[in-house]
Amino acid sequence: MDEYNEKVMALFKNPHNMGEIKDADGIGKVGNPVCGDLMYAYIKVKNNIIEDIKMKTFGCVAAIVTSSKMADLVKGKTLEESLKITKQDIADELGGLPREKMHCSNLANDALRKAIEDYNEKKNTK
Amino acid sequence: MRVYLDHGATTPTDEKVVEAMLPYFTEIFGNPSSIHEFGREANKAIQKARETIAAKLNANPSEILFTSGGTESDNLAIKGTATAAKDAGRGNHIITSKIEHPAVLRSFEALEKEGFKATYLNVDREGFVDLEQLKESITNETILVSVMHANNEVGTIQDIDEIAKICKENNVIFHTDAVQSFTKVPLDVQKIPVDLVSMSSHKIHGPKGVGALYVRKGTPLKKLNDGGGHEFGMRAGTENVTGFIGFAKAVELTTENEITDIARMRDKFVNTVLEKIPDVKLNGPGISEGKRLCNNANLSFKRVEGESILMRLDALGIAVSTGSACSSKSLKASHVLTSMNIDPLLLHSSLRITLGRENTDEEIDYTIESLEKVISDLRSISPL
């Protein structure tokens, strides 16, 4: 396996944006613990902007750091802008990920997408 | 503090082993095949090393072939037996278990591609091979059974005495991969009718790149590499003299006491972790039943993933391993735990801790303390 770089390891030891938002406006869940990765994204949205985001992650180093970094990247952005963030963007911000981790554990933007869908659905049913 | 708890992967070479090897690099450097004095003294040394390995198994020295390690021993035993049977026009059915080391499993798959039929035996929840299935699987076509002595991930010690007897009754050659158990679990080839035994040096504080294969006298085996007549014509290539010497010294240095002491520390580790950390499960046989390798602990920590635990412990100076997904290139869950039918939710949460004789109680205490913190941290960010 390729090794994790120092930037990744530093974030892994101290990931931020981790936890839960009790009164979240949208929640996105992706992955499956039987496959080794599970991520929940909680978002607070105000005026179409992601005001706050928290992540809960079960998974390997890559799963945890991509969760933390994705949240960094989208906080304060509009919903449209945040949906443009790709897996590659997240990996690039981390200085790269081991090749085999790029697809299996890099699920954070999928979790965000689901959280935004959830937010939109809740908004429309209100 | 730096704590090494991955002795199932490899062990530090004992300083006394290094000391014993050194003269054979520079002073006694002759080629054991040479008939001059330089060669003769090297040859004498490797024959003495062969005697040491043989004595540990209660075998005859002429039944010990030195190899490059466990993987080569497994390949030679399995492919060598199968090819010899094929050449002699005997059967083409081979049997192994689902929880073998890749050196065995991949050798079986290679033989399947050549037309052999293979049966992979099931194991129970503690990793014990289904002996009834073994008996039912053996046919007139069966030529080889290969079942490991002790499992590398969960430490299950198979009843190889019984397996060997079943094979003998049916006139089938029995190979056991004893890489993890050699010198830890007694194996007397005069008492157990096993035909082939794989061993490795670096798992017992010897150098890497050397191992051995016990071949019971009269067992038909076809050599894998062509060349000179080394190792009774079975393994061509100039002998790894320093390696053989180091391996033998490592065997000499093993004691009964260290096994007792390692087991004591392992038991303390497992019992304390189970007591202090909630939602932890021990995979494999219980620690007090005598059917588990003395140095092995394999634990699943619910709601956290194995690689994350490993890397957090690594950051604290503690080396352990995980057979679970994400720690290896395949990203697949451990074939051993999967075959044992453990709860799928725990498959990715396992950690293997393997102790060695240089570990101390202080190191074990530090590891338990660190583990408590790491598990609690990772659980706080887990959605489960």
Interface residues (C-beta under 8 A of the other chain):
Chain A: M1 Y4 M9 F12 K13 P15 M18 G19 K29 P33 V34 C35 G36 D37 L38 M39 Y40 M55 K56 T57 F58 G59 C60 V61 A62 A63 I64 E100 K101 C104 S105
Chain B: R303 V304 E305 G306 E307 S308 M311 R312 A315 S324 A325 C326 S327 S328 K329 L331 A333 P344 L345 L347 H348 S380 I381 S382 P383 L384
